[in-house]
């Protein structure tokens, strides 16, 4: 067991966890932040994507201990109070989600994607290539792409 | 059409919680004292259980119990059942083998559970499960359905000689044989429909609680139909009587059929919760999902289609072997029969059809309905054969289809179905135009200049939805009625709650169902709450599958709204001293037509609840329920056109254009309908291009992870061009047909037709992987 401390969604948190605890389980089970999902066991689906120090990370591929001292943002921490993040708003506006299970990971990936490329430089082919690590079984990706295009435009 | 009424593109009410991480899926629930279940699963496809040594596992940290099948059956828990009786053509009933939720004497597929460990943490349960020593006596296994029928094949169930579950037929064999004998042309094909793993993104999960004081169970589960789950858990598995069992299906992360069925894990968790005295949660890991979620498809067929000299179809003969896996899942028997062979007429006037279907046990995961369920298999046969026939006959594939389209409705096919409405020419025309079919030759030449082989393929599908008229399906063997129920509760302040037996796991019911209230009374959809997925709140329902929530579920809501409207008008007429026939409700107001007399909707609602001034003899309150039993199936139909480019060096296929023109009847929310088509097409293209559940001869699933089973990713697919063209369904009050499965039904043949067109070789099986395409190109 080890005490692992980090900042999650702007709050200092700390928990005693087994050394082998993955970041996703730390978030879900210790902090009860269940918006981050587990969809597979091989780091293929991307439902668990969060931001660690500003970068999109599959939280199932990282030990909680590796994130010690980091600044972590989950889907629960993305909106600014009652104001949705532009990517969240775009997913709603463009029907970029159906069952909602992959959605937190998709949104966190999309935010990182737009931050890295800049809103003006994201074309459809780039968006599709960048979504390589996120699976969705409902939307056929069509409206996820539309959502990210719209968000990129809004974020300029 | 109002801003939020029928036909409006209303953004979804449910999205707020999903985009902010506030969705509540089964695995998100935790309760005090909760323990975790991990199953001990067979690594062998077929083996006798000679003994189970639990001694080491039982002593491990956190373990409260290690339970096996003998204890389960000893406590009176019943076997899993298939709820649809199919009779073979000799009149004998299907051969349903015993399926215990924990295996007792034999395991019959890799993943079959032999025991379960209940421990304080998932890690402890997992470690202990690995310490349970099951003494397996390995037996020969068979995974291929055709081989399972051979006399030398290992036998799975004592009561199914030759592994044959049933040998069933539909249609008139003599007439078809006669038509084939006298035909000007016969197209004959052998066609495999590959086995698929549904892969809803949320793995299955269950949380079972037992209240000793009340002798009452609560089950949170990933279900598309919680009421059917409760019924079956009570009536057949004897877990608990219905009034002592609450089943909650909260937010569910996709289903596609795989969450219709009641699986062993729910049964075991409920039983274990009572037996151990602790709440028990189980969440599948993805490999368990691959091994144990009901798979889809897996047909091998031969098809003969006969044409006269004018290229009109005169007969269609089909012989199919359907692999149902190791046990008969809940609805497995109806998929390769009444959901398949009854659709073999496609969009075409075919005077004679005959199909023979043999369903077979193999040492593989149970197979049941997966998005489309039988109808994709039928569509793939018909549309591959039509395209092939066009090539053989030297006619345009679009024109061959047009020549044979059914043009008048109602149309009785030779295989039970009576199509009620449609305009197949209209959807084909729309698709041809959207795809610029006329310009294809130019695009092909241009691609050739770039060293790429370009091909185009068509598919004109029809399916049967609106499942289903209860009396009709009862006569065909269904163990349940397939109506739907709804209750509309109007609160004293005028807000509305819709309680529905339909279940939303991505379909957006909370929005579309609220649109019905807006359309009827002019109330904002924000004033409407849709309640579903809880047997304590909703009295009964048959759930969501077979694209039934619109045509059946919403029809029940319409019936209940009719009653609410009638009562509200009677109250308003009394208060306004007018005739109820003169009352109109619109924009949230209740008015006397042609006058300025009116009340606010909320005033009428409040009057219903105060009861101070109601018509003589009227009961207070404003709450009505309805059951809707459909008069007929509905028949969504459409035309899909796929265009591909193949890299001749590698065989890699790129889908460069996909056009869908669908007729779903009346549409409530076009945004949601388009989303359903996108998702369905993606799954269909996934089947045709890359997805394949592969068992080796020993019954090991070789594609048991997302690293081995290729799900379509964003860069595998194009954006889709979709459009809809309504003919109104005459058999339900909204005129709806259903849209959930069409994409998965219509798209696979369009893609394979396109690739085979591109490479000039028609011999290509799904999935059309690069290696298969390259081999076909170079054979």
Interface residues (C-beta under 8 A of the other chain):
Chain A: X18 X20 X28 X32 X33 X34 X35 X36 X37 X38 X39 X40 X41 X42 X44 X45 X47 X74 X75 X76 X78 X79 X84 X88 X91 X92 X93 X95 X97 X98 X99 X100 X101 X102 X103 X104 X107 X124 X125 X127 X128 X129 X131 X132 X134 X135 X136 X137 X138 X139 X140 X141 X142 X143 X144 X145
Chain B: X11 X12 X14 X15 X16 X17 X18 X19 X20 X21 X22 X23 X24 X25 X27 X28 X30 X123 X199 X200 X201 X202 X203 X251 X252 X253 X254 X256 X285 X286 X287 X505 X506 X507 X508 X671 X672 X674 X675 X678 X679 X680 X681 X682 X683 X705 X706 X707 X711 X712 X713 X714 X715 X717 X719 X720 X743
